Each structure stands twice: as C-alpha cells, then as structure tokens.
Amino acid sequence: MLVVENLSKSFGGLRAVDGCSFSVQDGTITGLIGPNGAGKTTVFNLLTGFFHPNAGKVLLQDEEITGLPPYRIFQKGIARTFQIPREFKEMTVMENLMLAPLAQSGERLLDPFFHPWRVRQQERSIAERAHEVLEFLGLQTLGDELAGNLSGGQKKLLELAKTMMVKPKLIMLDEPGAGVNRTLLKKLAESIKRLREEEGATFLLIEHDMDFVMRLCNPVIVMSEGKKLAEGKPDEVQHNEQVLEAYLGGQYAAIDG
C-alpha cells in the first residue's frame, strides 16, 4: 500500500527524520511508535504533504506522491487525523461528516442553479453514508449534537468517522488514544478492527499507549532519532533490546504499557 524510501527532513541544524524507510502492507493495522522526539509526527506530516522532504520518496500503490500538497494526497486516497481533533465546533456531527466527501456538486458555482436535482441526489447519498458511519461507530444518537459539545473521546471517533466518509486507501491516525478514557479507547480499537475486517481498510497509526498498540497493531515499526530502529510482531518488539534501550536507556524490562 505504502512504501517510504530514505525519507529525510531537517529543520535548520536539526535532522528530525534521517533516511527513514519502511512499508505498510495492504489490509494491515501498522503501528508507528518511538520515544518522544523520534520523528514520528514529522514522518506523518511528510507523508501527507504538510512538510516537504529534503530527500527520499513516498509511493502509494506504486505511484510516487512525494511532495504533493495535502489536498492532492487526500485526493489520491490518504486520509489522516490529528493529535488534537479539528472538528467544526459550531456545526453538528452530521454536518461535519457531510463536508468530508470530495467534488460535491453543491460546491460548484452553477450546479445549484442549473442542476439542482444532481445536488439534491448527491446530498441524499452523502447523508445516507453519514448515517451508516454514525451507526457503525455507535454515534447515531449524536448526529444533531454540535461537534464542539462532544467529549474528547467522542471527538476522536468523529475524526475516524470523517475519514470513513471518503473510503480512503490508507487511514493515518495520529495518537488516536490520547486523552481518551478506557471505555471509549476500547470502542475506538474495536471500530478500527471492524473497519479492517469488514471494509478492508488499511491503517498506519502513531500511539504512545503501548497496551493499545500491542493489542491492535501488527506489525509494529519503532523509530528512534529519525530512523527506523526495528520492526516486527508486537511480542518481538516488546522484547527487542534495541527498542528497550531507546525507551528505557538500558534499564531492560519488557514494554508492557
């Protein structure tokens, strides 16, 4: 699905990402972990066009997307969420979802005047999809609620819901568990698993909650100092001495959250 080759990014004298290479296989939930400052979020920003790399390339299903602007990468089939949810606070949950799909007829200047039937038909189709997504995530009772009134965990689910509206090739989640209580975190993990199993979704996610990662992701990629340090199954990564060194400074004990 995704191939990253020798990706590098510097900010002044700081090398945030240093020749990082990895791949994401179709239909997997791939975890990207590492100590603070390892370069994980910078990699996300490079993959989604928010930063331009100094070197390296990114391939999405064998098509190079290196350096494309964010809207073009979104059009190619990559959707992402952010550490801090970016909902439209004064709009309802339903309205937030209906904004997500690309190339809506109602956004064109003349279509509402000359092709109103097309606009209405598409809006009905988008509304139906939004109801399906809300039901899938167990948010069906919140469709008319203002997005700004949601809890932190509900906002993370709304972020996931917005990506579902466009049925992307790859969903990138930036710390989906941050600030989420254990009940909603479990619900979020179950939703991600169901999306992979029932809709064939592919995920790449950054997360600091090791229990969440180890239960959900396979494989797990570990970054340290801007490079890929290790990759493998969760139990392999948990007991990798290089990983433990990076996290714990040599105090070797299995990572268990």
N, C-alpha and C positions, 0 to 999 in steps of 0.2 A: 504493500500500500504506500509506504513512505520510506525513502532512502535519504539519509543525511550523510554527506561525504566531506570530511575535513573542514567542517564549519568553524570559522574564527570571527571574533568580534572584539575590537579594542575600543576603550573609551579613554582617550589621552594615553597615558602610560600604563593603564590597567588592561590586562588581557582577560576579559570576562569569559570568553569562550575560546578554547585553544585547540584547534584541529579535532573537533568532536565528530565522531562518526557512529551511526547506529541505524537500525532499520525497524520499522513497525510492520508486522505481518497482518494481512487481511483477516478480519474477524477476531482479533485479539483485544484484550484489555491490557495494555502495556503500561507499567508504572515507571516513572522517572523520579528517582529520589537522589538525595545527597545532602551534605551539611549545608548550613546557611552560607551563601556566597559561592556555591559550587557552579553557578551559571545556568541553573535550570530555567528560570523565568526568562533570562536573556535568550536562551535557545527557543523558547516558545515565541518570543517576540520576533526572532529571526525567521522562524517557520511561517509565521502569519503576516509577515510584511511590515511590522511596526518598526523594526530595525533592518538596515541593510548590512549584510555580512561584508567583512573585509576580504574574506577568501572562503572557498568551498562552494558546494551546491546542494540544492534540495530537489528531489524528484518525487512527484506524486503520481503513482501508477505509470512510471517511466517517462512522465512529462516534466521537464525542468520548470520549476516555479520560482527559482532563486531571485530575490529582489523585487518580485512583483508587489504592487501596493496591496494593502489589506482587502480592499473591495474586490480586486481581481482574484486573489487567493480564495476568498469566500465564494466567488462565482465558480471557481474550479472544484469546490467541494470540501473545503476545510472550514469547520465552524469551531469557535472557541468560547470558553467562558473565562472570567477573570477572578482573581482572589477576592476582590470586592465587587459584589453584584452591581450591574449597571442598568437597573430597571428604570422605566419611565414612571416616576413616582405618582404623578397626577393622573395617570391612565389606569384603567382596570387591568387585571390579569389577562382577560380575554383580548383587550385591545393591544397589550404588549405582544401577545402571540401573533395577532393578525398583521402586525407590522413586519414580521420576520421574512416571509417569502419574497423572493426576488421577482422583478419585472411584472409588477402588478399593473393591470390596465388602468385602474383608477389613479395611478401616479402620473400617467401621461396627460399632457395638456388638453388634447382634443377628444380622447376616447369617452370621457363622461358626457360630452355633448353629442358626438356622432355615433357612438357605440355603447349607449347606456346598458343595453341588455348584456353585453360582454362583461362590463364592470360588475353588474349585479350577479351574474352567473359565477364569476371568479370569486367574488366576496362570499357567496354561499358555500363554495367549495372550500375556501380557506377557513371559514367558520366551522364547517364540519370537521376539518382536520384539527382545528384548535380544540374542539370538544373531545375528540378522540385522544389527543395528547393529554388533556387535563384528566380524563378518566384513567388513562394508562398510569399516570403519576399519582393518582388519588387526590387530585386538586379540584375535582369537579364542583365542589361547593364554594370555591373561591373565585370563580370566573368573573363575578361582578365586583369583587373587592378591589380597592385601589392598591396597586402594587407596592406603594410606599408604606402600607399598613401591615405588610407581611412580616413574619419573624425572619431572623437570619437564615434559618434552615429552609423555610418556605421560599425565600428568595433564591437560594441555591437550586432548589427544584425548578423554580421558574426559569433560571438560566439554562438548565438542561432542557426544559420544555421548549424554549426558543430555538435551541439547536435542532430539536426533533422536527420543528415545523418545516425545515428546509431539507430534511433527509440527506445530510451530508455524507460524503465518503468517509471522512475522518472527523471525529469529535475530540477536541482537545480541552481538557478540564484542568484549570489552574487552581489547585488546592480546594477541591470541592467540599472537603470536610472541615475547613477552617471555620471556627465559630459555630458549628452545628452541634446540637445536643445529640446524645447517643441514639435516641429513638429515631430522629429524622435522619441521622447518619446511616442507620441500618436500612431505612426506607430508601435512601439515595443509592446505597450499594445494591439493593435488590432491583431497583429500577435500571441501573446500569447493566446488571447481569441480564435482565429480561430483554433489554434493547439489543444486546449482542445475540442472545439466543433466538429471539422472535423476529427481529428485523435485520440481523446480520451486521449490526453496527460495529465499527472499529474505533477503539479509544486509545488515546495517549494522555496520561494524567500525571500531574505533579501533586505530591501529597507528603506531608510531614507526619501524619498519623500512621505509624508503622503497622499497627494492627489492621487498619483499614486497607493498607496496601497489600500486606501479606495474605489477607483473606480474599482479596478481589483480583489482584493483578497476576498475570503470568504471560510473558516474562517480566522481570524487574530489571531496569537499567540503572546503574549507580554512576553519578557524576561526582567528580572532585576536582577542584581547581581548574574548571573549564573543560575537562576532558572526561571521556567515558572511562571509568575505573573498572567496572565489572558488569556482567550481565548473566542472568540465569533464572532458574526457578526460584520462587520465594525462599524455600528452605536452604538452597545453595547460597543465596545472597546473605541470608541471616548469619551464616557461619563462615563467611569469607573473611579471612584475616585482614586483607587489604581494606575491605569495607569497614570492618570494626576499627581498624587503625584510623581511618578517615573520620569516623564518627566519634570515637572514644579516645583518640590519642594514645592508643596502645593498651588501654585497660580492656583486655579481651573478655568480652561476655556477649553472648548472642543477643542480637537486637530483638526485643520482644515487645516494643512499644512502651 
